[in-house]
Amino acid sequence: MLNEFKQFIARGNVIDLAVGIIMGAAFTGIVNSLVKDIIMPPIGKLMGGIDFSGFYINLSQGSYATLKAAQEAGAVTVNYGLFLNQVINFLIVGFAVFVLVKQVNRFKKAQDAAPVVPPRSELLLEEIRDLLKKSR
């Protein structure tokens, strides 16, 4: 069982997956910052200075000025503004992955389309074959 585990870990796919997960975790921080610090402020400004992360529905008794105040008071809330931010994060990550996969596929197609030049020895053998056919 230990040998099978070693073989499994040594496969290239597992290493590639590990690298992908690490890169994905690092990319998540970048995307979160992109949404929170770059995309949402202009959208909020266009909508009259609205901060989506503060949108919530209070399901408890009482009234709270902010989501943070409601959470500190232990109120039950539906945080649809935070959900909206996560949906935007997902769309950005999905688009980034789409562009990445599209570029990789384009690169692979370019490699596959490149004509394969046979080795010189095969070319010489083909010439000899053609000469033998002509001499018959």
C-alpha positions in Angstrom: 0.0 0.0 0.0 2.9 2.4 0.8 4.5 1.7 -2.6 1.1 2.4 -4.4 0.9 5.6 -2.5 4.4 6.6 -3.5 3.6 5.8 -7.2 0.4 7.9 -6.9 2.3 10.9 -5.4 5.1 10.6 -7.9 2.7 10.9 -10.9 2.9 14.2 -12.8 -0.8 14.8 -12.5 -0.7 14.9 -8.7 2.2 17.4 -8.7 0.4 19.5 -11.3 -2.7 19.5 -9.1 -0.8 20.6 -6.1 0.8 23.4 -8.0 -2.6 24.4 -9.3 -4.1 24.5 -5.8 -1.2 26.6 -4.5 -1.5 29.0 -7.4 -5.3 29.1 -7.0 -5.0 30.1 -3.3 -2.6 32.9 -4.2 -4.8 34.0 -7.0 -7.8 34.1 -4.7 -6.2 36.9 -2.7 -5.6 38.9 -5.9 -9.1 38.4 -7.1 -10.6 39.4 -3.7 -8.6 42.6 -3.7 -9.5 43.3 -7.3 -13.2 43.0 -6.5 -13.1 44.7 -3.1 -10.6 47.5 -3.8 -10.9 48.1 -7.6 -14.2 46.9 -9.1 -16.8 47.5 -6.3 -15.9 51.1 -5.4 -16.7 52.5 -8.9 -19.8 50.4 -9.1 -20.8 51.7 -5.6 -20.1 55.3 -6.7 -22.2 54.9 -9.9 -25.0 53.7 -7.7 -24.7 56.6 -5.3 -22.0 55.6 -2.9 -23.5 52.2 -2.1 -21.3 49.6 -0.4 -22.7 46.2 -1.4 -20.9 44.4 1.5 -23.2 46.3 4.0 -26.5 45.1 2.4 -28.4 42.7 4.7 -31.8 41.7 5.8 -32.3 41.6 9.6 -34.4 38.6 10.6 -34.2 39.4 14.3 -36.0 41.9 16.5 -34.5 45.3 16.7 -32.9 47.7 14.2 -29.2 48.1 13.5 -27.4 50.8 11.5 -24.9 48.5 10.0 -24.3 44.8 9.3 -21.3 44.9 11.7 -23.6 46.2 14.5 -26.2 43.5 13.8 -23.5 40.8 13.9 -22.0 42.1 17.1 -25.5 42.1 18.7 -25.9 38.5 17.6 -28.8 39.3 15.2 -29.7 36.7 12.5 -29.1 38.3 9.2 -29.2 37.4 5.5 -26.1 39.0 4.1 -27.0 39.3 0.4 -24.4 42.1 -0.2 -21.6 39.8 0.8 -23.1 37.1 -1.4 -23.2 39.5 -4.3 -19.4 40.2 -3.8 -18.7 36.5 -3.8 -20.7 36.1 -7.0 -18.6 38.8 -8.6 -15.5 37.1 -7.4 -16.7 33.9 -8.9 -17.4 35.5 -12.3 -14.0 37.1 -12.4 -12.2 33.9 -11.5 -14.3 32.0 -14.0 -13.5 34.5 -16.7 -9.8 34.4 -15.9 -9.7 30.6 -16.1 -11.6 30.8 -19.4 -9.1 33.2 -20.9 -6.2 31.0 -19.5 -7.6 27.8 -20.9 -8.4 29.5 -24.2 -4.8 30.7 -24.6 -3.4 27.3 -23.6 -5.6 25.6 -26.2 -4.6 28.2 -28.8 -0.9 27.5 -28.0 -1.4 23.7 -28.2 -3.2 24.1 -31.6 -0.3 26.1 -32.9 2.1 23.4 -31.8 0.0 20.7 -33.3 -0.4 22.5 -36.6 3.4 22.9 -37.0 4.5 20.5 -39.7 6.7 17.7 -38.5 9.9 17.5 -40.5 11.1 13.9 -40.8 14.7 13.1 -39.8 17.3 13.4 -42.6 17.8 9.7 -42.7 14.1 9.1 -43.6 14.3 11.8 -46.3 17.3 10.1 -47.8 15.6 6.7 -47.7 12.6 8.2 -49.5 14.8 9.6 -52.2 16.5 6.2 -52.7 13.0 4.6 -52.9 11.8 7.1 -55.5 15.0 6.6 -57.5 14.6 2.8 -57.4 10.9 3.2 -58.6 12.0 5.4 -61.5 14.8 3.0 -62.6 12.3 0.1 -63.0 
